[in-house]
């Protein structure tokens, strides 16, 4: 039960974050303020690629286990989200945006918990 709650939270968070990066332009993301200032360091295509990775990760932490089709992909997707959060945290640290690291640590920790609960 707890695994499903964590998977649902991760899926929702990464689906929303990834979809925003896919739907909005880089300029619109920059207009969001300090929360999205990191996009200054990346090209349009890199921001879109991050959005695709987040959406695929969101789907991957829920769908395989839910359908019973290739359920081993759920912890694989969670591992991909951990790597995504490590990259995000490294970017924020490099930019001196230390408070922005907290959500990366929380989401990365939840993804690690999903891996552990699925193994």
N, C-alpha and C positions, 0 to 999 in steps of 0.2 A: 504493500500500500504506500509506504513512504517513498519507494522508488518511483511510483507513478506520479506522486505529487511533485517530486523533484524534476522528473522528466517533463511534466506539464509546465512547471515554472520556467525551466530552461527553454523549452520549445517556444513558449509565449514571448519571453524576453528576447531571444535571438531572432525570432520571426519578425517582431516589431522593429528591432534595431536594424536588421538586414534589409527589410522592406523599405525603411526610411532611406537607407543608403542607395537603394536601387531606384526609388521614385523621385527623390529630390536631387537637384543639381548640386554640384560642389559649392556654388555660390550660396544656394539656399541653406546648405548645411553650415557654412561659415556664418551666416546670419543668425544661426541658433545661439551664437555667443561662445563663451569659454568652453562650454560643454563639448563642442564640436570643432574647436580651434585646431585640433590635430590634423584636419584635412588639408591644411596649408602645406603640410610636408609630403603630401601624396598627390599623384596625378588623378585625373578623373577616372581612368580605367582601373587604377589601384583601389580607389574607394569603392567602385562598383564590384571589383573582385572580392573585396572584404565583405560587401553586402551579400554577394552570392554564397560565399563560404558560410556566413551566418545563417542564411535561409536554409541552405542544405544541411547544416548542423542541426538546426531546429527540427527539420523534418526527420533527420536521422536519429535523433534521440527519442522520438515518439513512434514513428510509423513501423519500423521493423518489428519491435516488440509487440506493438498493438495488433498487427496483422499476423504475426507468427511467421512471416516470410523473412528469412535471413536475420533472425533476431540477434545474431552475433554482431551485427552492424551497429546496434545501439551503443555499446561501450566504445566502439571505434569512432562513432560520431562524437560521443562525449569527449574522447581523447582529442579529436580535432578542435573542439571548442576550448579545451584546456590550452592547446597550443595557440589558438586565436587570442585568448585572454593573456597569455604570456607575452605575445607580441604587442598587444594593446598596452599592457602595463609597462613594458620596456619603452614604448613610444612616449607615454605620459611621464615616466621618470626622466627620460632624455630631455623632454621639454620643460621639466621642472613643475609639472602639474600633479603634484603629489596627492592631493585629495581625490583626483580622478582615478587613482589606482585602486581605491577601495572597492568600487563596483567590479573591477576586473578580478580582484582577489575573491570576492564573494561568489561571482558567477563561475570562476575557475574552480573554486572549492566545491560548489554544487555539482559541477561536471565531474570532478574527481569522485564525489560521493556516488554519482550514478554509475561510474565505472566500477567502483568497489561493490555496489549492491547488485550489479549485473553479472559479476564474475562468480 
